[in-house]
Amino acid sequence: MRTRRTLHLLATSAAAGSLLVGCSGAGGSSGSDGGGKTINVLMVGNPQMEDIAKLTESTFTKDTGIKVKFTILPENELRDKVTQDVATQAGQYDVATIGAYEVPIWEKNGWLHELSSYADQDTAFDKGDLLKPIVTSLSGSDGKLYALPFYGESSMLMYNKDVMAAKGITVPEHPTWPQIADIAAKVDGAEPGMRGICLRGLAGWGELGATLTTVVNTYGGTWFTKDWKAEVDSPAFKKATNFYVDLVREHGQAGAAQSGFTECLNAMSQKKAAMWYDATSAAGSLEDAKTSKIAGHVGYAYAPTVETKSSGWLWSWAWAMPKTTKKADAASKFMLWASGKEYEKLVGEKLGWSRVPAGKRASTYALPEYSKAAGSFGDITLKSIEAADPANPGVQPRPTVGVQYVAIPEFQDLGTKVTQEISAAIAGKTTVDKALKDGQKLAEDVAETYQK
Amino acid sequence: MTTLTHPPRTASPPARPRRTAGDGKWRRRIPLLPALVFTVVVTQLPFVATLVISTFEWNILKPGNRHFVGLANFKFVFTDERLRTAVLNTVVLTASVVLISVLLGLGLAMLLDRRFAGRGLARTLLIAPFLVMPVAAALLWKHAIYNPDYGLLNGTLNAVYRLFGADNGPTVDWISSYPMPAVVVSLVWQWTPFMMLILLAGLQAQPGDVLEAARVDGASAMATFRHITLPHLRQYIELGILLGTIYVVQTFDAVYTITQGGPGSQTTNLPYEIYLTMFRKYEYGQAAAAGVVVVLGSIVIATFALRTIASLFREEVSR
C-alpha cells in the first residue's frame, strides 16, 4: 500500500516537473535562433494588412534580408491573442498591431518598447509628417511614441446622392444630429426596402459603443468626469442615447440590434439605407464598383454634431513592439518601413492608389495620385482626423484619452455590457432608462477603483 | 477449488513473498507509467490549475495585482446577477433544446423504423445536420434563414403575402424579436438527428416476437406504442436526454454567432458569460471559479448519464 502511494506521488510530481520544464523550454527558446533575421508579426486581418503580407517578401525582405512571418487573425481573436501574449510575457511575437485603445493602458503596464528613439534616428521616416491626433493617441504618458501608425481613421456621414437629389434634399457639409433625423424621416422608404439611415446597433464596445459614444460626446455627455464620477445615467448621456435609439428604431435598418460595421456596409452598398454614419475607412469599400451598387454616387459629410464643434472619432491600427522581443532592431526596421512614406507609394504603384493605408500622414493627401483616387472623401477624412481631439473630445475634461472609448482596462467589459443593454433597447426588449440605470451601477463599480 | 492450495494463514505472514509479489506487479506496470503520467497531465492538471486560479484575484490587464482571495470568486459567482441570469438561460436553453429534439427525434425514428424505398438516403439526409460544424450551422441560420433582409423566413413570408396580392409581407426581425427561440430552433435542428439515431437503435433492438404477439392479440397501434414500445425505449430516451444535456449545456457557437448573448443578456448562457469574463473582463479568477461551478454541475449530470448507460447494459445482459 505504501509503495503504491509513493509511486502515485512520484508520478504526479514527475508530471508537474515535466510541465515546468516544458514551460521554461518554451520561454527560453524564443529568440535563440538569433541573428535577428526572422521576426514574428501578429496582425489584424484587414485588407491593408493582407496587402502588406503580400508585398513584404519581394521588397522589405529582399532589401534587408530580414524574414517576416505573419500571423493574421480577425479583430476579436487578435485582441484575445495579443493581450494574452503580451500580458503573460509569453514573447511569441516581435511586432503586433494594436489600436489606439490599448497603447496608453499597455504603456502604463510597462509592456511596450518606446519607439520614439527609433523614429527620431530614421530621417527618411519623417516623424513630423504624422498627423498630430494620431501621434497623441499612440503616445504614452511620457510623450514618447509607443506604437507607429499603419493607418488612421475618423468617422463621417455617408449618403446616397441619387436619393437626396430625387427628394430635393441638400445634406449640409457640417450637419447636426437633429437635421440628420429630419432627413432620415424624409428619405425613409425612398426606394422599396430602403431605410432612412444605418447606425450600428450590435452590442460591443468597439461596435455600438464607438458610434454611440461620439453621439454622447456631442450631446454633452461623458462616461466619467475628470475626477472619476460615473455619468452613464446623467441627463446628457440619456438624451443622446434616447435620440440614437429612437432614430434607429424609427428610421434605421432592419435587424438593427444585430448590425455592426459589416452589416451597415452591406445595407448601404446594396441600397437598403440612404445614409450611414461610420468609419471614414468605409468609403474605400463603398466606392468599389465590384461590390457596391452605389459606387460613384456617394456623398460625404462631417460627423454630425450638437454641442461640440466636431464629433468624429479617432482610431488607428498601429505597430507595437512588446518588451519581450529579442530582435528589437529587426522589428523596428520593419515597423519604420511599414509606416513610412515609401511603403504608401509602393502600395499605390503596385496595388492601386485607393488601397494606400492612409489617414496617418499629411503628405499622403498632398500626393496627386492619391487625391485623385480618394476623390470626394479624402479631404473630409483628413480634416476629421485633424479635428479629433482624443484628450478632450466632449464639453468637459476627461480622466483619460479616447474619443469613442475610455482608455482603461475595464472599458472592454463595461462598454460591452452597457451596449448589450442598449442594443436590447434598440430591439425593444428593454427601455433606455433601465439600460442606463444598470449601466450606471457597472460604471460606478469601475469608477470606485480610480477614485482616490 | 482453491481452498486446498491456499497456504495456511498465520498470525504473522512471511514478509518476503509479499514484497516480491508487489515488486512483480510494479515491474509489470512500469511500462504503463508514461501513459499514466500523460493521462494525469492532460486530464487532471488543467483542472487542478483551474481550481488554484479560482482562488486568486487575477486580472491580466493589471499586472502585479495578483493575490490569493480564498473563496471570494465563488461568492461572486453565486451572487452576481448576470451569472444568475446566465444560469437561468442555460437551463431554459438546454431543457427546451433537449426535450424538443427528443420528441422530434422520436417521431423521425418511428418513421425511419418502417421499411420504405429510399430509406437509406432519407436516413443519411436526416443525419446531415448533426455533421455540420456548429459554427457553420450557426452562420447558416443567422444569415441564410433569420436575416430580415435576405433571409429565407422573411423571403417565404413575403412570397406568401404576394400570392394573396399584397405588395410585401411584414419585415420580421427574428433574432431581435425572438432571441431565445431563434437559438433554440437552430440547436434543435442540430440535435434532433442525434436523438433520432439513439432512438432508432432502441427501436431496432425491439424484439419482433413481442410486437407480433401484440398484433395477434388485437392491440391497436397506439396501445402497442404506449404499453410496449415506450417502456422499451425509456432507457434510450433517458440516455439521449442525459448525453444531450451534457453537450447542450456547453453550447457556445450558436449563442456567440447568432445573438452574441443579446439582446441585453437574454440569451447569454454560462459558457458565453465565462467567455466574456475571460476575454472582455480578463478576470481569470472569476472565470475559473465559474468554470469550476459548471464542471461540478456537469459531473452531477454525467453521473446520472453513466448510471443510465450502466443500467442499459445490465438489461442487455440480463435479457
Interface residues (C-beta under 8 A of the other chain):
Chain A: T3 L7 A11 T12 A14 A15 A16 S18 L19 R79 D80 T83 Q84 A87 T88 I105 N109 G110 W111 P192 G193 L202 A203 G204 W205 A254 G255 A256 A257 Q258 A267 K272 P409 E410 Q412 D413 T416 K417 Q420 E421 S423 A424 I426 A427 G428 K429 T430 A435
Chain B: G22 W26 L33 L36 V37 V40 V41 L45 N59 I60 L61 K62 P63 R82 N147 P148 D149 N168 T171 D173 I175 S176 S177 P179 T259 Q260 G261 G262 P263 G264 S265 Q266 T268 L276 F279 R280 K281 Y282
